[in-house]
């Protein structure tokens, strides 16, 4: 019975780590769009948390897009919500939505 519990606890821990690899939605401002190459640069903004400085900006990241159509509805200066994955050091946008 003890071995079974250990195995179940290990499986539960592994599933938590596996789901943690998926990035939460991030927010940022578009600084550059290269529609010819299908890339976009986004300055990540800090989410509003207690004690957080609202004036500080996060890292500037460049992403490739899965689909060039993702870039049609946005422009430099737009605030966006986005999700991305990292593969071999290259970021790829999986979701991009303009904030209202």
LOLUM-510309 format. One record per residue (C-alpha): residue number from 1; residue in three letters; chain; x, y, z. Coordinates in pm, 1 decimal. Each point is the difference from the previous one (the first is absolute). Layout:
BEGIN
+-----+-----+-------+----------+----------+----------+
|   n | res | chain |       px |       py |       pz |
+-----+-----+-------+----------+----------+----------+
| NUM | ALA |     A |        X |        Y |        Z |
...
+-----+-----+-------+----------+----------+----------+
//
This chain:
BEGIN
+-----+-----+-------+----------+----------+----------+
|   n | res | chain |       px |       py |       pz |
+-----+-----+-------+----------+----------+----------+
|   1 | UNK |     A |      0.0 |      0.0 |      0.0 |
|   2 | UNK |     A |    285.6 |    243.6 |     80.2 |
|   3 | UNK |     A |    166.2 |    -52.2 |   -338.9 |
|   4 | UNK |     A |   -325.2 |     72.3 |   -177.6 |
|   5 | UNK |     A |    -38.6 |    332.0 |    185.8 |
|   6 | UNK |     A |    355.0 |    102.3 |    -84.0 |
|   7 | UNK |     A |    -57.6 |    -78.2 |   -367.2 |
|   8 | UNK |     A |   -325.1 |    197.3 |     -4.6 |
|   9 | UNK |     A |    163.0 |    295.5 |    176.7 |
|  10 | UNK |     A |    287.1 |     -7.4 |   -251.3 |
|  11 | UNK |     A |   -242.6 |     -8.1 |   -293.0 |
|  12 | UNK |     A |   -192.2 |    295.2 |    144.8 |
|  13 | UNK |     A |    321.8 |    199.4 |     46.5 |
|  14 | UNK |     A |    108.4 |    -72.2 |   -357.6 |
|  15 | UNK |     A |   -333.2 |    115.6 |   -137.2 |
|  16 | UNK |     A |     32.8 |    327.7 |    193.1 |
|  17 | UNK |     A |    347.0 |     60.5 |   -144.8 |
|  18 | UNK |     A |   -120.4 |    -83.5 |   -350.5 |
|  19 | UNK |     A |   -285.2 |    250.4 |     16.8 |
|  20 | UNK |     A |    234.8 |    263.4 |    144.6 |
|  21 | UNK |     A |    196.2 |      0.7 |   -327.2 |
|  22 | UNK |     A |   -288.6 |    174.9 |   -175.9 |
|  23 | UNK |     A |     43.5 |    375.6 |     35.0 |
|  24 | UNK |     A |   -277.7 |    214.4 |    142.0 |
|  25 | UNK |     A |   -131.0 |    285.8 |   -207.2 |
|  26 | UNK |     A |    240.4 |    292.4 |      7.4 |
|  27 | UNK |     A |    -64.1 |    365.3 |    -72.1 |
|  28 | UNK |     A |    218.4 |    242.1 |   -190.2 |
|  29 | UNK |     A |     32.3 |    273.0 |   -258.2 |
|  30 | UNK |     A |     98.9 |    -63.8 |   -360.5 |
|  31 | UNK |     A |    318.6 |    187.4 |    -87.5 |
|  32 | UNK |     A |     67.0 |   -135.4 |   -350.8 |
|  33 | UNK |     A |   -173.6 |   -215.1 |   -262.3 |
|  34 | UNK |     A |    176.7 |   -159.3 |   -298.3 |
|  35 | UNK |     A |   -282.7 |   -138.0 |   -211.0 |
|  36 | UNK |     A |    235.9 |   -118.9 |   -276.3 |
|  37 | UNK |     A |    191.5 |   -228.2 |    237.2 |
|  38 | UNK |     A |   -296.7 |    -76.7 |    228.2 |
|  39 | UNK |     A |    163.3 |    135.4 |    317.4 |
|  40 | UNK |     A |   -117.4 |    234.1 |    272.8 |
|  41 | UNK |     A |    178.4 |    169.1 |    291.7 |
|  42 | UNK |     A |   -195.3 |     41.0 |    323.5 |
|  43 | UNK |     A |    105.7 |    192.5 |    312.4 |
|  44 | UNK |     A |   -145.6 |   -204.8 |    284.0 |
|  45 | UNK |     A |   -180.3 |    202.4 |    267.0 |
|  46 | UNK |     A |    -19.6 |    -95.3 |    361.7 |
|  47 | UNK |     A |   -335.9 |   -124.6 |    120.8 |
|  48 | UNK |     A |   -161.2 |    207.1 |    273.8 |
|  49 | UNK |     A |     89.8 |   -170.2 |    326.5 |
|  50 | UNK |     A |     24.9 |    134.1 |    351.5 |
|  51 | UNK |     A |    327.0 |    187.2 |     40.1 |
|  52 | UNK |     A |     79.7 |     -9.4 |   -370.9 |
|  53 | UNK |     A |    133.8 |    309.6 |   -167.7 |
|  54 | UNK |     A |   -240.0 |     92.2 |   -280.2 |
|  55 | UNK |     A |    259.4 |    211.4 |   -178.0 |
|  56 | UNK |     A |    255.5 |   -272.9 |    -70.0 |
|  57 | UNK |     A |      7.9 |   -186.9 |   -326.6 |
|  58 | UNK |     A |     97.2 |   -361.0 |    -46.5 |
|  59 | UNK |     A |    221.4 |   -167.6 |   -251.3 |
|  60 | UNK |     A |    -20.9 |     71.0 |   -371.2 |
|  61 | UNK |     A |    -59.9 |   -325.7 |   -186.7 |
|  62 | UNK |     A |    -15.9 |    -79.2 |   -369.4 |
|  63 | UNK |     A |   -235.2 |   -277.1 |   -107.6 |
|  64 | UNK |     A |    -76.7 |   -184.6 |   -318.7 |
|  65 | UNK |     A |   -365.0 |    -56.1 |    -84.0 |
|  66 | UNK |     A |   -166.9 |   -327.6 |    -92.2 |
|  67 | UNK |     A |   -221.6 |    184.7 |   -244.3 |
|  68 | UNK |     A |     70.7 |    335.2 |   -168.7 |
|  69 | UNK |     A |   -369.9 |     87.3 |     37.6 |
|  70 | UNK |     A |     62.3 |     47.3 |    374.2 |
|  71 | UNK |     A |    180.5 |    324.9 |    -83.3 |
|  72 | UNK |     A |   -273.4 |    153.5 |   -214.0 |
|  73 | UNK |     A |   -214.0 |    136.1 |    284.8 |
|  74 | UNK |     A |    280.7 |    161.5 |    203.6 |
|  75 | UNK |     A |    240.0 |    293.0 |    -37.9 |
|  76 | UNK |     A |    307.4 |    133.3 |    179.0 |
|  77 | UNK |     A |   -108.6 |    169.4 |    323.6 |
|  78 | UNK |     A |   -297.3 |   -233.7 |     58.0 |
|  79 | UNK |     A |    -33.9 |   -161.6 |    340.4 |
|  80 | UNK |     A |    -55.1 |   -373.6 |    -34.3 |
|  81 | UNK |     A |    -58.8 |   -319.0 |    192.1 |
|  82 | UNK |     A |    203.4 |   -290.0 |   -133.3 |
|  83 | UNK |     A |    130.4 |   -350.7 |     60.1 |
|  84 | UNK |     A |    318.0 |   -146.8 |   -138.7 |
|  85 | UNK |     A |    206.6 |   -316.0 |      2.8 |
|  86 | UNK |     A |    377.9 |    -33.6 |     -2.9 |
|  87 | UNK |     A |    162.6 |   -260.8 |   -224.2 |
|  88 | UNK |     A |    378.7 |    -12.7 |    -34.6 |
|  89 | UNK |     A |     28.7 |    361.5 |    114.5 |
|  90 | UNK |     A |   -255.3 |    127.4 |   -251.7 |
|  91 | UNK |     A |   -326.2 |    145.4 |    126.2 |
|  92 | UNK |     A |   -317.6 |    -70.7 |   -197.5 |
|  93 | UNK |     A |   -329.6 |    177.8 |     63.1 |
|  94 | UNK |     A |   -290.1 |   -233.2 |     58.3 |
|  95 | UNK |     A |   -257.1 |    271.6 |     81.3 |
|  96 | UNK |     A |    -14.1 |    374.6 |    -63.8 |
|  97 | UNK |     A |   -291.9 |    222.7 |     95.8 |
|  98 | UNK |     A |    -21.5 |    378.4 |     -7.5 |
|  99 | UNK |     A |   -114.6 |    147.6 |    330.7 |
| 100 | UNK |     A |   -301.9 |    227.4 |     -5.9 |
+-----+-----+-------+----------+----------+----------+
//
